[in-house]
Amino acid sequence: MDYKRITAIIPDTSIENVKSNLIGLGVNWITVSRNRGHGEHMDYYQKDRMTDCIRIEIFIEEEKAICIADAICYGAYDGENSDGMVAISPVDKFIMVREFKEVA
């Protein structure tokens, strides 16, 4: 089975909507972390011009990737430059650690 990695950077204010959409779709594997950065939108009131944002990483079966990316976009969309971004990347190999066995 082929897998994709979805990486999304969204405003921290959008996480509840996005999380609700992903739970509704039955997404099981998700990593969420708080970050600081900027893309098109910079916070000119901060010295480093960075904004608070959320980074989401999901590993999902290839056939579900577009649907999951769309759910993130719908949850984060506000029509502003600061809405964020979503990337879908191929995964060369996907190994569940609990199923890994060392070969002697």
C-alpha positions in Angstrom: 0.0 0.0 0.0 1.4 3.4 -0.9 1.3 6.3 1.6 1.5 10.1 1.4 2.6 12.6 3.9 0.5 15.7 4.3 2.2 18.7 5.9 0.1 21.7 6.7 1.0 25.1 8.3 -2.1 26.9 9.5 -2.8 29.8 11.8 -3.2 28.7 15.5 -6.7 30.1 15.4 -7.8 27.5 12.9 -6.8 24.3 14.7 -10.2 23.6 16.3 -12.0 23.7 12.9 -9.3 21.6 11.2 -9.2 19.1 14.1 -13.0 18.7 13.9 -12.9 18.0 10.2 -10.1 15.4 10.5 -11.8 13.6 13.4 -15.0 13.6 11.3 -13.1 11.8 8.5 -11.6 9.3 10.9 -8.0 10.3 10.7 -6.0 8.2 13.1 -2.3 9.3 12.8 -1.8 13.0 13.3 1.0 15.1 14.7 0.4 18.7 15.8 3.0 21.1 16.9 3.1 24.8 17.7 5.6 26.8 15.6 6.6 30.3 14.8 7.3 31.5 11.3 6.1 33.6 8.4 5.2 33.2 4.7 3.4 35.9 2.8 2.0 37.3 6.0 4.5 38.8 8.5 3.6 40.3 12.0 5.1 43.7 11.7 4.5 44.3 15.4 7.0 41.6 16.4 10.8 42.1 16.2 11.3 38.9 14.3 8.1 39.4 12.2 7.1 35.9 13.0 3.6 34.7 13.8 2.3 31.8 15.8 1.2 28.9 13.7 0.4 25.2 13.8 2.2 22.5 11.9 0.2 19.3 11.2 1.7 16.1 9.8 -0.4 13.2 8.7 0.6 9.9 7.1 -2.3 8.5 5.1 -3.1 6.0 2.3 -2.5 7.6 -1.1 -6.2 7.4 -2.1 -7.3 9.4 0.9 -4.7 12.2 0.7 -6.6 14.7 -1.5 -9.7 14.3 0.7 -7.7 14.9 3.9 -5.9 17.9 2.4 -9.2 19.4 1.3 -10.6 19.0 4.9 -7.6 20.9 6.2 -8.1 23.7 3.7 -11.9 23.9 4.5 -11.1 24.1 8.2 -8.4 26.8 7.8 -9.9 28.9 5.1 -10.6 32.5 6.0 -9.8 34.2 2.7 -6.7 35.9 4.1 -3.0 35.8 3.0 -2.3 34.2 6.4 -4.5 31.1 5.9 -1.5 28.8 5.5 -0.5 26.0 3.2 -0.8 22.3 2.6 1.7 20.0 0.9 1.3 16.4 -0.1 4.6 14.4 -0.4 5.3 10.8 -1.4 6.5 8.4 1.2 9.2 5.9 0.1 8.7 3.5 2.9 6.2 3.3 5.8 7.2 1.1 8.7 5.1 0.5 11.8 7.6 0.1 14.6 5.4 -2.4 16.5 5.6 -4.7 13.4 9.4 -4.3 12.9 11.5 -7.3 13.6 15.2 -7.3 13.7 16.8 -9.8 11.3 19.8 -11.5 12.9 
